[in-house]
C-alpha cells in the first residue's frame, strides 16, 4: 500500500484515521493536512499536520484522501486541482458513517448472533439494534465514534439488549408482617432491607441491601429507601427500574406492559393522593409521620443548594394537596438513576447535618422525607416525561 495524506482535521478525519487503523492501514498514514494552519498544532492523531501545499511537496508519491464535511469539498477540490493532486478517496460525514456502520453491523452480528442490527431507516447515521427475542424493543446506536468495538463494548450491548425489560426491587425485612403472597411476577426481586444487622446466612435466591456501596446500617431512618439506594447504586441492566414494598405491589395491566414494551411511557407513579390541610402540614406537623418542621425546612435548604428553581417549586407545590405515596416509582433506567442522585444527595445531607450537630432523630424520618422528594422531583419534571399513574395492590396480613 502507498503512503497517504488525510486532508482534514476534525471528527471525520479522526474517525477515518481510526477506521484505517482498524483495517490494518494505520502505518500508511503519513500526515494530516489542512488548507491553512491558523495556529493549529503541528501534529494530529500522532502524525504530522501540515498545510496541504507543503504536504504534497514533502510526500510527493502519497495518495490524498479527503476527510472533512461535505460543505468544504468543492473548495478543497478546487485547490487540489490547482496543485495537480486529485484525491484517491473523498470522505464526508455520510460516507464515513456508511463505512463505520457497515463495520459495526459486521462486528455486532458476528459477536452477538442473538441480536439483529441494521441501518435505521430514518437516519443514515444510526444503526438500529434489537434482541431477536424482543424485536419491538429497539435501540439506536451511533457508529461514528464507537466503531470498532471493544470486547467490553460488545458486552455492554448484550447487557442492554438482553437485560430484563423491568426490574422491580421489592423492599422487605425480617420485621415484616406475614402477608398472603400470590406467585410474584419474575420481574419482582426480593431485596432484604437493613441486612447489615442480620446474623443469618444470606440466601442466594434473594438480594440484600448491604451488598456493595450501601446505607443498610441506617435502615431504621431510611426504611424502604435503603433498598432504593441499593437499586440506585447496583442499577441492574433493565430498561425500567422500580421499587415496591413487600405488601404493596403495582397493578401492571396488559395495556401498561404493552406501553412499556413499546417505550411509550417514561415514568409510572402511584395514583396521586389528596392530603389535607396540605402536604407540608400533613408531613411536618401532624403525628402521622416521624418527620417534623425542622426536617422540612432543612430539606428545602438542601434542595436550594442543588437547584434554586426546584427549591422554589418544592416550597410552593408542597403547600398544595397532592403527593405520590410510599416512594413507589417505576421509571426508565436513566430517569430512575437521576431521581436517585437527587433524592440521596438531600437525604444524606440531612443525615450528615444532624450527625454533625449531634441531634438525634426518630426512626423512619428520612423515609417520609423521601416521599416529599419523590413528589417534587417527578412533579417538577412532569412536562419532560410521559407519566402514567397506576394503582397498587395492598396484600392482606395472614
N, C-alpha and C positions, 0 to 999 in steps of 0.2 A: 504494500500500500504506500502511496506517496504522502508526503507531508501535506498538512492543510492549515489554512488560516481561517479561524472563525471570525467573520466580520460582524461584530455586535458585542454589546456589553450590557448585561441585564438578565432578567429572568429567563428569556428564551435562549440566549446564548449559554447561560449557565446550565440550563436543563439539557440543551443539545450536547454540551460537553459531557455531562453525566451519562446521557444516552449513549454517546460514542464509547465512553469508557466501559459501559455495560456490554457493548458489542465487541470489546477487545481492541478498540481503536484509540484508546487514550494516548498512547505514545505517538500517534500520528499528528496530534495537535501541536503545531509548532508555536503558535502565538494567537492572541486575540487582536483584533484591530478595530479602530473607531475612526470616524471621519476627522474629528479634532479632539485632542486630549483634554483641553479646557480644565486643567488641574486634576484630572483623574489619575489614579495611581498607576504606576508603571508595570504592575503585574495584576493578573486576574486569574482566579482558579489555578494558581500555581504555575502560570505561564506568563511570558512577557506580554505586555499590552502596548501596542504601537499605533501611531497614525497610519492609515491604510497606505498612503503614498510611500512611507518608509518601509512598511511591512512587505510590500510586493517587491521592493528593491532588495531587501535582505533575503527573502525566501522566494527566489525567482522561479523555482520549479514547483512551489506549493500550489495546490488547488485552493480556491477561495470558496468557502461555504457561508452564505448569508444566513444570519440567525438573529432577526430582530422583527419588531412589529411590522405588519403589512403596510401601514401608512407611510413608512420610510422607504419602502422597496424601490419605488420609481426614482427617488432622489439618489440612492446609493448605486442603483444600476447604471444611472447616467454617469456617475463618477467612475465606476469600474470600466464602462465602455471607453471613457476618456483615457484610462490607464491601460487599456487593452487586456483586461483580465476579467472576463465574464465568469460568473460563479458556476461552480460544478453542481451545487445544491442551493436551493432557495427555501429557507425555513421561516415560516411565520408562526403565529400563535396557533392557527388552525392546524397546520401541518405538524407542528410539534406535539399537540395534543393527540393527533391521529397516531403518530409514531408511538408515543408513550401509552396511549390507550390500547393499541394492538399488543404491545409488550405486556401491559397489565392483564389483559384478557388471557394471554398465553400463560403467564405466571400463576395467576389465581386459579385458572381452570386446571392446570397441571397439579398444583399443590392442594387444591380443595375441590375434588370432584363432586362433593356433596352440595356445592353451591352452583348457581348459574350466574354468569357475568356477561354483560353485553353493553353495547353503547346505549346511552339514554336517548330515546327517540326525539326529545325536545331540546337537548343541549349537547352539542357536539363535543364539548369539553369534558363531559362527565360520563362515567361508567355507571351502570345500574347493577346492583348485586342483590341476590335473594337466596334464601335456602330453598332447596328443591322440595323440602317438606312443607314450607310455608311460603309459597311463591308470592302471596299478596303482601308480605312484609318485606318492603324493599328499602335499600339504602342507596344513595348516590355516593360516588367516590371520584375524587379529583386526581387523575393520574399525573397531572403536570408536575407536581412537586413531590410525588410519593412513589414513583416507579423509577428504578426497580425496587422490589420489596424485600425486606429482610425476613428472616425466619420469625422474629418477634412480630413484625407487621402482619404476616400471614396468620400467626396465632391469634392476634387481636381480631382480625377479620372473622376467623372461625368463632371466637367467643361471642362477638356481637350477633352474628347471623344464626348461630346455633344455641345461643343462650335462651333462657326462658322468655316468653312474652311478658309474663307477670310474676313478680316475686313479692309476696306479702309476708312480712315478719309478724308472727302472732306473739305479742308480748305476754309472757306468763311468769309465774314464780311459784316457789314452794308454799307460799302463804295463800295461794288462790283457793277459793271455794271449789268444790267439785261440781261440775256442770254436765248436763247431758250433751255430749258432743256427737253430732252426726258424723258420718265419714267426711273428713275435711278434704277440700279440693287439693290437688297436687301442688298448686301454686301457693298454698299456705304453709309456711315453715315455722315450726315451734322454736322460739328463742327464749331461753330462760334468763329473766332479768335478775339483777343482784347476785349473779352466780359466784362472784368472788367470795361470798360469805358461806357458800355451801361446802360441806365436808364430804358429801357423797361423790363417788366417781362419776365422771361425765359419761353420758350415753351418746354413742356415736350416731344415733338416729335423730338427735336434735342439736340445736346450736346453743351457744352460751355467750352472754354479753361481756364476759371477761376475756374474750379472745382478742389478740392484737391490741391496738390503741383503744382504750376504753375508759368509761367512767362508772364501771359496775359497782365500785365500792360506795358510790354516792346514790345508790338506787332509792334509798329512803327519802331523799329530797326530790329526785327526778322522776320517780315512779316509772311508767312505761317508756319514758324518754331515754333511759339508759339503753333500751333496745333500739329506739330510733337512732341513737348515736352509733350503735353497733352497725345498723343498716347504712347510715351515712358514711361511715368510715370503710366498711367492708365493700359496699356498693356492688352487690352481685351483678353479673352481666345479664341483666334483663332489661327490656325496653321500658317497662314500668316498674317502679318500686313503691311499696306501700307498707303501712303499719295498721294492724288491728289488735284487738285485745282477746284474751283467752275466752271471754264470753260475749264479746261484741264483734260481729262479723259482717262485712259488707254484703249487700244484696246485689250481686252482679248478674243482671238479666242477660239473656242471649243477645238482645239488642245492644247492650253496653259492651259485651265481649266482642261483638262484631265491630263496633266503633273503635275499640282498642286495636283489634287485628288490622283495621284499615288506617290506623293512626289519625282518626278524625276527632279525637279528644286528647287534650293535654293533661288535664287535672280532674280528679274525681274527689269531691268532698262530701262529707255527710250533710244531710239536709239542714239548712241553716236553722238555728234555734232562736226563738224570740225570748228575750231576757229583760225583766223589769226590776227596778225602775230604769236601769241602763246597765250595760256590760261592766263599765268601770265600777259602779257601786256594788253590783252583784258580786263581783270577784274580790273587791278590795275592802268592802265594809260589812258585808253580811256573813254570818257564821256558816256559810255553805262551802267555803274553801278554807285553806290554811294560809293563803297569802293575805297581805294587808296593804294599807295605803303606802307605807314606806317601800314595799316591793314594787307597787305600781309606779311610783314616781322614779325609783331607781331604774326600772325597766325603760321608762321614757327617756331618761338621761342617757342611758347606754345606746338606745336606738339613735338618739340625736348624734352621738359620736360616730355612728356608722353612716347615717344618711339623714340630713335635716328634713328632707321632703317626706320621707317615710315617717319620721318622728311627728311632724305636724299632722300628717294624715292619721296616724295612730291616735293622737290625742283627741282629734275630732271624731273619728269613727267609733272609738270605744265609749263615747258619750251616747251612742245610739243603742239600739236594742238587739242587734244581730251578732251572733258569734257561731263559729264552727266547733262543735264539741269534741272532746276526747282525744285530740291530736291524731285523729284517724284521717289519713291522707293517702291517696294513690296519685302518682304523677310520673310523667316521663322522667327517665333516669337523670338527665341533666337538670331538670327543674327540681327534682327532689334533692339533689346534691346542693343546689344553690339555696334552697329553703333551709336545709340542714346547716349550711355555713352561716346564714343569717341568724337562725334561732340559737345555735350553740355559742356564737360569739357573745350574744346578750346574756344567755343563761350562765355561762361560765364566768362572764364578767361580774354578774351579780354574786355568784358564789365566792369569787375571789375577793370582792369588796367586803362581804360580811366576814370572811376569814381574816382579812387584814385588820378589821375593826374589832375582831373578837366578839362578834354579835351572833348569838345562837339563833337558829331558825327552825321552825317546825317541819315535821315530815310532809312530803308531797308538795311543798310550796312552789318548787320550780316546775313541777308537772302542771300546776294551774297557770303559772306564768306562761308556760309553753302554749297553752290553749289560746291565750291572747296573742302571742307571737304568730301562731299558725293563722289566726283570724286576720290579723293586719297584713301579714305577708301576702296571702292569697287574695285578700280584698284589694290591696294596693295594686296588684298586678292583674286585676280581673279583666281588663281590656286587652291584655297582652296574650293571654292563653285561652284556649277553648275549654271551658269548665263545665262539668256536669255534676249535678247534685244527686246523690243516691242515698237510700236508706241503709241502716244497719239492723241486723237481727240480734236481739238480746237473748242469749241462751239461758234457760232456767237452771237454777241450782237444784241439785239432787236432794 
